[in-house]
Structure formats: C-alpha cells, structure tokens
Amino acid sequence: MLRTVLTAALALLAAPAFANDSVAELGTGGLILSRSDAVAMESEDLFISPEKVTVDYVFRNNTDKDVSAIVAFPMPDIEGDPNEMPAIPEAQSDNFLGFEVTIDGVDAKPQLEQKAFALGIDITADLKAQNVPLYPFGDAAKAALAKLPKAVAEDWENRGIIIEDTADDGSGMQTTYAPFWQLRSTYWWRSTFPANKAVHVSHRYKPSVGGTSSVSFYYEGKFQGQYGTYKTRYCMDDAFENAVRKAAKENPDGYPKYFESRIAYILTTGGNWASGSIGNFKLTIDKGNAKNLVSFCGDNVRKVGPTTFELTAKDFYPEHDIDILLLEPSDNGGNGG
C-alpha cells in the first residue's frame, strides 16, 4: 500500500514541514441518490480509520410504489501533476480507493464512469484515440505517453494535457511526458427501493491519508505556521495542544517527534433524501494506535475504546464535513491522547 511507503518516508524526516514534504489527502464522501423525494435514510453508521472507511445505510421507501433510482459514489477528482502526487491507496488501479458495495448483503457490481479534462475541456476521446488510460498515475499511462507520435505529443503539450517531466531514473537526467489532465470518476448503479420496505446498503474503501513529515503548526517552542488553520479545521483542544507541548519538551531539538496524517470525509453531499436528515447517525473514528494523537470537530464525542471515539445523533442533518488530524510518533514513542 502507498500509505505504508508514505509512513516509512515521513518517519525519516524530522525538520519543520514545508510544501515539498507534504502529501495531500483526497476528500471522499458517501452515496448520492438520483431520487430523494420518496426514499428516506433511517440510519447511517460511519466508521473512519487510517486503514478503512465503512458506511452502513438503511434506506426506506415510505411510499406505496416501488422507486427506481440511480445510486452514485463520486470518487475524488485526481489532478495528474507529477509534482503534486496525492495519497492514493491503490496506485495502479482505476478503482484507486478499492471501493466495494453490497445491497442487502449481496455484492453489487457498479459501473465506473470516467472522464478526463484539461483546462476544463473534455479530452476523454483524445486519450482513448491514442490508447492512453484515463487514470493518470498508473505505469500504463506513462508507458502509453512514451509511444505518442511527436506531433500528437506537441499538440497535447500545447493544450495542457501533458507536460515535460525531467528526473533522474538512475542513469542520469531523463525527460519524459507526464499526465497533466484531471480525472473524474464515479461508481454508479440502478437500484430499486421496494414500497414500504427498508434496503440495507454497505460500502467500504481505503481512505486517502495525507501526510506531513513533522508537525506543521508547532516548532521553535511555540504554535505557529499552520496553527490558525488547523485550530479551526480540526478543533484542537487544550488536552491535544498540551500533549504536543509535552512531546516537544521531551525532544532535545524542541520539535514534537510526530508526523501528521490527515483524513477528509465529505459528509455534506449526503443530505439528498426525502427528509433531508438522517434518522439515526453514528460516527466512529479509530485513531489506529493508542500512542497516536487525534483531533476532529464534533459535539458530545465519547471515547469508547483505547483508540476509538464515537458520536451519535438523531434526525441528524450533515452541515459540516469531517476532517481528522492524526499525529503519529515518528520514533514509535510518545504519549497517546
């Protein structure tokens, strides 16, 4: 998994974090229904950890007629920029999050819709005409670009579809063409919601976990850098900040010996069903290791296990997305919180 490689790489770095040692997370959410006037969401059980995201839904058609609808799972957009590689769990696959779904316990086979864009212009047909895969970060796309006719490559470079990328491959500096297009991917399927019945839909995937090589909001003995942004985004409280201060004091260099991991879950796109709210909502966040520090926004959050935190609500309306900050000890030490 890419995350394993990322974790090992970040653990080797100990300087204050800047843009060139940070990997961006891709915000991902849940399911969207094409028809929402007849189908209500009775419950949603959402579990988020660095290793997996699982969501269990109970939908109910409260009318006297069966309802047919398209159910979609929008994958996060990917920008094909060799200088801004995001965190991708399945780096060689169109299904780069390892998405799976079941309906009433039976595996579903959703269709994958993909489009490629450059400067907002649909260039899907251009790529297919040259047998270039739409997924920009796979080895197959790079191999296909290497075979482009010179005239096509020059045209694509002028149109912002590809760019030249110069790097040392072990035999000296080499210049190749790299993808620069944007990929939009959506899994979707047709589903029938029987009259006056509940339908159980479950899906899971591997989250895109962003990372930074050290704590980007505390260095030189004080909170600074990204502190203001992080304070708002992750609701860092006194206990969390005190743990960071303590870790910094325990390090002779004065820096907290942690690296950051970040997960973004888009919850607000999910409010598209009959009532607009979720009858029973449950969120469980697992920080992965008891020594990790975790911070996220939420009301009435309870710690229910050594690494797990829980939030429950009735008639819940998703007004805010979920952003999770994890600080993981870079030396396998540190104190949990």
DAWO-V58889 format. One record per helix or strand of 2 or more residues. SS is the DSSP state (h for helix, s for strand). FROM is the first residue (numbers start at 1). LEN is the number of residues. If there is no record, write none. Layout:
{{SS/FROM/LEN} {SS/FROM/LEN}}
This chain:
{{h/2/10} {h/19/3} {s/22/2} {s/28/2} {s/32/2} {s/39/11} {s/53/9} {s/67/8} {s/78/2} {s/100/4} {s/106/2} {s/111/8} {s/121/2} {h/124/6} {h/139/8} {h/150/9} {s/162/7} {s/173/7} {s/182/12} {s/198/8} {s/210/3} {s/218/2} {s/222/2} {h/227/8} {h/238/13} {s/258/9} {h/268/3} {s/278/9} {s/293/4} {s/302/2} {s/308/9} {s/322/8}}
